[in-house]
Amino acid sequence: MKQESYTPEDISIQLRNKKHELADCLGRDWYDNHPFKTAWFNAMSITFPLGEKSFIDSVRHYADKITDPKLQSEIKHFCGQEGIHRREHELYNITLCKERGYDLNYLEGRIARKIKESDTKLSSIQRLSVTVALEHITAVLAERMLGDQVDANGVIEGPMKELWTWHAAEEMEHKAVAFDVYRSVTQNKSYSEKMRKSSLRLATFFLIQDIFVGMIHMLRRDKKLWNIKVWIEGVQFLLGRNGYIRTSWPAYKEYFKDDFHPWQRDTRPLLESWEAGQLSHE
């Protein structure tokens, strides 16, 4: 039986079924008391429920093509983790919009229409390649969230930090599952590498677009959209010396290597540190 999973043997994709009480934090700017930093993460959360359903569907479509029992088990746990993430971010988004007067139908509606349109235009393997690309982006951001400089850009309120680091840790655990499925079902196909790389370019463009559309809606409702100071500090938050995008760029670029695999970046120490922190709070 051929090997199809290349996730390290000591990585366990666990179903933790975490629940989070966020209502108190979501009613205010919970990231460093800053409207831009908070809106960036809130807008990212808006993209998750529908995106994660799409991820699950695209990977499950090929589950019966996989023969490696290890990868079969990882697919099952990948879907389980993403399902719990979807549930928690649905509650997050509903609570956020209720607390702050944002229009959830508008924010999610445009994403739903985009996914529906792409589903009619893309083949199953193209949808899987998009999932692989977006899983890479989330893994890169997870590495940033769990890294030593997580608080370099300000203080994250406790319940929010717990949710985002939990989500990051699980994204890191399953970061190679969709990739390994894609590699298995496209093995020796001439189009696979070109599609994989082009999908990351497209996925990045549309994800950033969705995040900024969400942020603009939120900042407008908060009457902060035309505050120049907020935007200058926001650009520093993303692109400054310790900015989220700037510090994530080296890991992001690795995807374009011909021999790339997500676990070439050995992020097990970050997972071990997070798990140790969880145990110390129990």
C-alpha positions, 0 to 999 in steps of 0.5 A: 500500500503506497504512502499518501500521508506525509504528516509526521507520525507524532502529530495527532489531529485532535477533536477538542470540541472547544466552546468559547464565551466571546460576547463581552469581548466582541462588543468592543475593540478587543485587540489592543483596543484598536479598531483596525486590528480588531476589524482585521480579525473580525473580518477574517472570522466572517470568511471562515464558516462558509470557507470551511464548509467548502474545504470539507466538501472539496476534501471529502469529494476525494476521500474514496480515492485515498487508500492510505489508512493514515491519510483516511483517518486524517481526512476524517479528523480534518473534517471534524476540526473544520466543522467545530471551527465553523460552528464556533465562528458562526457563533462568533459572527452572529454575536459580533454583528448583534453587539456592534450593529454589523450586517451579517447578511451583507457580509456573508451573502457576498461570500456565499454568492462568490463560492456558489459562482466558483462551484459552477465554474471550477472542476472538483480538482480545481476546488481542491487546489483552492482549498490547498492554497487557503490551507497554506495561508491559514497555516502561515497565519497560524505560525504567526499567531503561535509564535514568540511575537504574538503580542508584538502588535498589542494585547489580545483579550484573554477569551479572544486569544484563547479562540484564535490560538486554538484555531491556529493550533488545529490549522497547524495540526492538519496543515498537510491533509488537503495537500496530501490528498491533492498530491495523491489524486494528481500524481504524475499529472502535468497540470498539478504543480501549475494549478497548485501555484496559480491557485495560491495567487488567486486565493490570496487576492480574493481572501484579502479582498473579502477581508478588506470589504468586511473591514470597510463595512465594520469601520464605516459602522464604527465611524472610523473609516476616514480616520487617517491615524487608524489606517496608518497604524493599521498599515504598520500592523500588517506591513511594519517590522513586526507586521502580520503580513510582513513576518508571514511573507517568507513562509508564504513564498515557500509554497512556490517551490517545486518540492514544497510540502507543508511539513518542510516547515517543522512547526511542532515546537509551536504546537508543543508550546501551545499544548503545554500552555493549555495543560498549565491552565487546566 
